[in-house]
Amino acid sequence: MNKAPAWLRTTLSIPVYATSVVFWMLTVYMSVPAWVKILSRFVTPEKVGEGVVDLLLSGVLAAVGSALWMLGRYIRTSNARQPPKPSAAQVS
């Protein structure tokens, strides 16, 4: 990807960013009802378990969304996080 034109890198990264945003939206969409299930007044152990599983699943979705966002950034910038090169003052 280093030699690819900037417009191509940007075009290829847009669907990855969009997928990442969809995953984050699903995270919010799942976590709010899960908290409502857990914190409702008349709750059964089954509902608490469903809420906990929903929260765990939304955490996994958030992690996947973050990984996709980093992948999109890698595609767009075409370099990985590398340590900075030492300056002339640090070398001598």
N, CA, C and O of each residue as an XYZ file, in Angstrom:
368
protein
N       0.815     -1.199      0.000
C       0.000      0.000      0.000
C       0.856      1.260      0.000
O       0.331      2.350     -0.228
N       2.155      1.143      0.248
C       2.983      2.343      0.283
C       2.994      3.074     -1.043
O       3.039      4.304     -1.072
N       2.955      2.332     -2.145
C       3.066      2.963     -3.448
C       1.705      3.275     -4.063
O       1.645      3.827     -5.162
N       0.629      2.940     -3.392
C      -0.713      3.216     -3.912
C      -1.005      4.710     -3.803
O      -0.546      5.366     -2.868
N      -1.766      5.245     -4.752
C      -2.112      6.668     -4.673
C      -2.982      6.964     -3.448
O      -3.684      6.092     -2.937
N      -2.915      8.206     -2.999
C      -3.640      8.591     -1.786
C      -5.143      8.433     -1.966
O      -5.829      8.035     -1.024
N      -5.674      8.733     -3.146
C      -7.120      8.622     -3.355
C      -7.577      7.171     -3.246
O      -8.684      6.904     -2.778
N      -6.728      6.225     -3.678
C      -7.082      4.811     -3.591
C      -7.077      4.341     -2.137
O      -7.972      3.610     -1.711
N      -6.071      4.763     -1.384
C      -6.013      4.395      0.031
C      -7.222      4.945      0.784
O      -7.814      4.250      1.609
N      -7.583      6.195      0.498
C      -8.742      6.795      1.157
C     -10.023      6.069      0.772
O     -10.874      5.804      1.621
N     -10.158      5.749     -0.512
C     -11.357      5.054     -0.985
C     -11.474      3.670     -0.356
O     -12.575      3.239     -0.014
N     -10.372      2.980     -0.202
C     -10.413      1.645      0.397
C     -10.652      1.691      1.905
O     -11.177      0.736      2.476
N     -10.275      2.783      2.548
C     -10.446      2.848      4.000
C     -11.860      3.260      4.405
O     -12.270      2.984      5.533
N     -12.614      3.910      3.525
C     -13.952      4.388      3.892
C     -14.887      3.244      4.289
O     -15.559      3.366      5.313
N     -14.971      2.127      3.531
C     -15.858      1.038      3.991
C     -15.430      0.432      5.329
O     -16.274     -0.018      6.104
N     -14.146      0.419      5.595
C     -13.671     -0.129      6.875
C     -14.099      0.790      8.015
O     -14.549      0.318      9.059
N     -13.959      2.111      7.815
C     -14.426      3.065      8.821
C     -15.934      2.937      9.029
O     -16.405      2.965     10.166
N     -16.691      2.796      7.949
C     -18.150      2.687      8.051
C     -18.549      1.429      8.824
O     -19.465      1.468      9.645
N     -17.869      0.327      8.565
C     -18.155     -0.907      9.293
C     -17.837     -0.744     10.777
O     -18.556     -1.258     11.634
N     -16.763     -0.029     11.071
C     -16.399      0.223     12.453
C     -17.483      1.031     13.163
O     -17.841      0.727     14.301
N     -18.000      2.048     12.501
C     -19.059      2.867     13.097
C     -20.319      2.034     13.321
O     -21.002      2.209     14.330
N     -20.631      1.137     12.397
C     -21.798      0.259     12.567
C     -21.614     -0.631     13.796
O     -22.563     -0.844     14.551
N     -20.417     -1.147     14.002
C     -20.163     -1.974     15.180
C     -20.344     -1.164     16.460
O     -20.898     -1.668     17.437
N     -19.879      0.093     16.465
C     -20.052      0.926     17.657
C     -21.524      1.254     17.896
O     -21.968      1.317     19.043
N     -22.281      1.463     16.819
C     -23.712      1.717     16.976
C     -24.416      0.485     17.552
O     -25.305      0.611     18.394
N     -24.018     -0.697     17.097
C     -24.581     -1.926     17.662
C     -24.217     -2.074     19.137
O     -25.005     -2.594     19.927
N     -23.031     -1.619     19.501
C     -22.615     -1.674     20.899
C     -23.560     -0.858     21.770
O     -24.026     -1.334     22.806
N     -23.839      0.366     21.350
C     -24.752      1.217     22.120
C     -26.159      0.634     22.101
O     -26.851      0.628     23.119
N     -26.575      0.147     20.938
C     -27.919     -0.412     20.785
C     -28.131     -1.628     21.683
O     -29.249     -1.875     22.136
N     -27.074     -2.384     21.943
C     -27.200     -3.566     22.796
C     -26.983     -3.258     24.273
O     -27.603     -3.892     25.127
N     -26.121     -2.304     24.589
C     -25.776     -2.092     25.994
C     -26.869     -1.348     26.764
O     -27.062     -1.607     27.951
N     -27.580     -0.438     26.117
C     -28.632      0.298     26.832
C     -29.754     -0.642     27.291
O     -30.114     -0.603     28.467
N     -30.324     -1.486     26.419
C     -31.345     -2.420     26.919
C     -30.796     -3.427     27.942
O     -31.529     -3.891     28.816
N     -29.515     -3.757     27.829
C     -28.928     -4.681     28.804
C     -28.918     -4.049     30.193
O     -29.252     -4.710     31.177
N     -28.537     -2.771     30.278
C     -28.556     -2.095     31.576
C     -29.976     -1.956     32.100
O     -30.204     -2.052     33.306
N     -30.930     -1.730     31.206
C     -32.329     -1.643     31.641
C     -32.786     -2.989     32.200
O     -33.493     -3.035     33.207
N     -32.385     -4.083     31.551
C     -32.740     -5.410     32.065
C     -32.158     -5.632     33.454
O     -32.846     -6.117     34.353
N     -30.897     -5.277     33.626
C     -30.216     -5.545     34.892
C     -30.760     -4.663     36.017
O     -30.908     -5.124     37.148
N     -31.056     -3.407     35.714
C     -31.440     -2.459     36.758
C     -32.949     -2.291     36.918
O     -33.391     -1.396     37.638
N     -33.741     -3.128     36.266
C     -35.192     -2.988     36.407
C     -35.625     -3.388     37.819
O     -34.896     -4.068     38.542
N     -36.808     -2.954     38.185
C     -37.258     -3.135     39.563
C     -37.531     -4.600     39.889
O     -37.042     -5.116     40.894
N     -38.302     -5.261     39.052
C     -38.626     -6.671     39.283
C     -37.813     -7.507     38.307
O     -38.221     -7.734     37.168
N     -36.673     -7.953     38.766
C     -35.760     -8.663     37.881
C     -35.565    -10.092     38.388
O     -35.487    -10.343     39.591
N     -35.489    -11.007     37.446
C     -35.225    -12.405     37.788
C     -33.760    -12.708     37.486
O     -33.127    -11.982     36.720
N     -33.220    -13.759     38.070
C     -31.833    -14.122     37.765
C     -31.615    -14.390     36.275
O     -30.528    -14.150     35.748
N     -32.640    -14.881     35.610
C     -32.518    -15.129     34.169
C     -32.302    -13.818     33.408
O     -31.481    -13.753     32.493
N     -33.042    -12.782     33.791
C     -32.893    -11.481     33.122
C     -31.525    -10.863     33.417
O     -30.929    -10.229     32.547
N     -31.032    -11.046     34.631
C     -29.697    -10.545     34.966
C     -28.654    -11.247     34.110
O     -27.735    -10.610     33.594
N     -28.797    -12.559     33.959
C     -27.865    -13.311     33.111
C     -27.917    -12.855     31.667
O     -26.880    -12.720     31.019
N     -29.128    -12.616     31.152
C     -29.250    -12.116     29.779
C     -28.576    -10.755     29.638
O     -27.903    -10.483     28.644
N     -28.766     -9.903     30.648
C     -28.146     -8.581     30.600
C     -26.630     -8.650     30.628
O     -25.957     -7.912     29.909
N     -26.091     -9.532     31.456
C     -24.630     -9.675     31.541
C     -24.067    -10.199     30.225
O     -23.038     -9.717     29.753
N     -24.737    -11.183     29.634
C     -24.269    -11.718     28.349
C     -24.349    -10.642     27.270
O     -23.447    -10.525     26.440
N     -25.424     -9.855     27.278
C     -25.540     -8.768     26.304
C     -24.427     -7.738     26.491
O     -23.883     -7.227     25.512
N     -24.090     -7.432     27.743
C     -23.001     -6.484     27.993
C     -21.655     -7.039     27.536
O     -20.843     -6.309     26.968
N     -21.418     -8.318     27.779
C     -20.168     -8.930     27.314
C     -20.090     -8.917     25.792
O     -19.039     -8.625     25.221
N     -21.198     -9.233     25.143
C     -21.228     -9.217     23.684
C     -21.027     -7.807     23.139
O     -20.356     -7.625     22.123
N     -21.598     -6.822     23.801
C     -21.389     -5.450     23.336
C     -19.940     -5.013     23.552
O     -19.416     -4.220     22.770
N     -19.292     -5.513     24.589
C     -17.867     -5.230     24.774
C     -17.021     -5.833     23.670
O     -16.063     -5.215     23.204
N     -17.376     -7.045     23.250
C     -16.665     -7.677     22.133
C     -16.887     -6.880     20.852
O     -15.953     -6.676     20.076
N     -18.117     -6.430     20.630
C     -18.403     -5.619     19.438
C     -17.621     -4.308     19.456
O     -17.148     -3.851     18.416
N     -17.487     -3.703     20.635
C     -16.707     -2.470     20.735
C     -15.234     -2.725     20.417
O     -14.589     -1.908     19.761
N     -14.706     -3.852     20.877
C     -13.309     -4.185     20.584
C     -13.105     -4.429     19.093
O     -12.108     -3.991     18.520
N     -14.048     -5.127     18.464
C     -13.947     -5.365     17.016
C     -14.055     -4.049     16.261
O     -13.337     -3.831     15.285
N     -14.953     -3.166     16.708
C     -15.078     -1.856     16.070
C     -13.801     -1.039     16.181
O     -13.407     -0.367     15.229
N     -13.158     -1.093     17.331
C     -11.890     -0.373     17.505
C     -10.789     -0.961     16.626
O      -9.990     -0.224     16.050
N     -10.751     -2.282     16.526
C      -9.749     -2.922     15.668
C      -9.982     -2.556     14.201
O      -9.026     -2.326     13.460
N     -11.238     -2.502     13.785
C     -11.528     -2.102     12.409
C     -11.137     -0.649     12.164
O     -10.655     -0.310     11.083
N     -11.341      0.210     13.158
C     -10.949      1.613     13.007
C      -9.431      1.717     12.823
O      -8.953      2.479     11.982
N      -8.679      0.946     13.614
C      -7.221      0.963     13.462
C      -6.800      0.399     12.107
O      -5.838      0.878     11.508
N      -7.519     -0.622     11.619
C      -7.228     -1.159     10.294
C      -7.489     -0.113      9.215
O      -6.698      0.027      8.282
N      -8.584      0.614      9.336
C      -8.865      1.682      8.381
C      -7.797      2.761      8.405
O      -7.413      3.288      7.361
N      -7.321      3.085      9.590
C      -6.249      4.089      9.689
C      -4.959      3.566      9.058
O      -4.230      4.315      8.407
N      -4.685      2.281      9.253
C      -3.498      1.692      8.643
C      -3.601      1.716      7.124
O      -2.627      2.025      6.437
N      -4.774      1.393      6.600
C      -4.959      1.424      5.146
C      -4.796      2.844      4.622
O      -4.174      3.057      3.581
N      -5.356      3.816      5.342
C      -5.318      5.201      4.862
C      -3.918      5.794      4.942
O      -3.499      6.506      4.028
N      -3.189      5.514      6.018
C      -1.876      6.135      6.183
C      -0.741      5.265      5.671
O       0.377      5.748      5.488
N      -1.015      3.997      5.441
C      -0.074      3.020      4.874
C       1.209      2.847      5.675
O       2.263      2.568      5.103
N       1.133      3.008      6.977
C       2.292      2.655      7.801
C       1.800      2.217      9.173
O       0.753      2.659      9.646
N       2.559      1.360      9.789
C       2.212      0.906     11.133
C       2.836      1.859     12.139
O       3.658      2.706     11.791
N       2.440      1.709     13.361
C       3.045      2.548     14.400
C       4.481      2.086     14.615
O       4.732      1.000     15.138
N       5.387      2.911     14.210
C       6.803      2.595     14.359
C       7.416      3.602     15.316
O       6.980      4.751     15.381
N       8.421      3.173     16.054
C       9.066      4.144     16.938
C       9.745      5.233     16.112
O      10.253      4.958     15.025
N       9.759      6.454     16.614
C      10.388      7.534     15.857
C      11.886      7.304     15.705
O      12.534      6.715     16.570
N      12.412      7.779     14.598
C      13.853      7.652     14.369
C      14.590      8.586     15.325
O      14.121      9.692     15.594
N      15.730      8.154     15.836
C      16.464      9.021     16.767
C      16.995     10.263     16.058
O      17.409     10.214     14.899
N      16.972     11.356     16.774
C      17.483     12.603     16.201
C      19.008     12.613     16.283
O      19.617     11.741     16.902
N      19.603     13.601     15.656
C      21.065     13.704     15.641
C      21.610     13.929     17.050
O      22.699     13.453     17.373
N      20.869     14.645     17.889
C      21.327     14.908     19.253
C      21.315     13.627     20.089
O      22.156     13.458     20.972
N      20.380     12.735     19.820
C      20.304     11.499     20.590
C      21.351     10.488     20.150
O      21.795      9.668     20.953
N      21.754     10.537     18.872
C      22.723      9.577     18.354
C      24.108      9.853     18.917
O      24.809      8.920     19.308
N      24.511     11.105     18.966
C      25.876     11.428     19.416
C      25.989     11.585     20.899
O      27.075     11.856     21.410
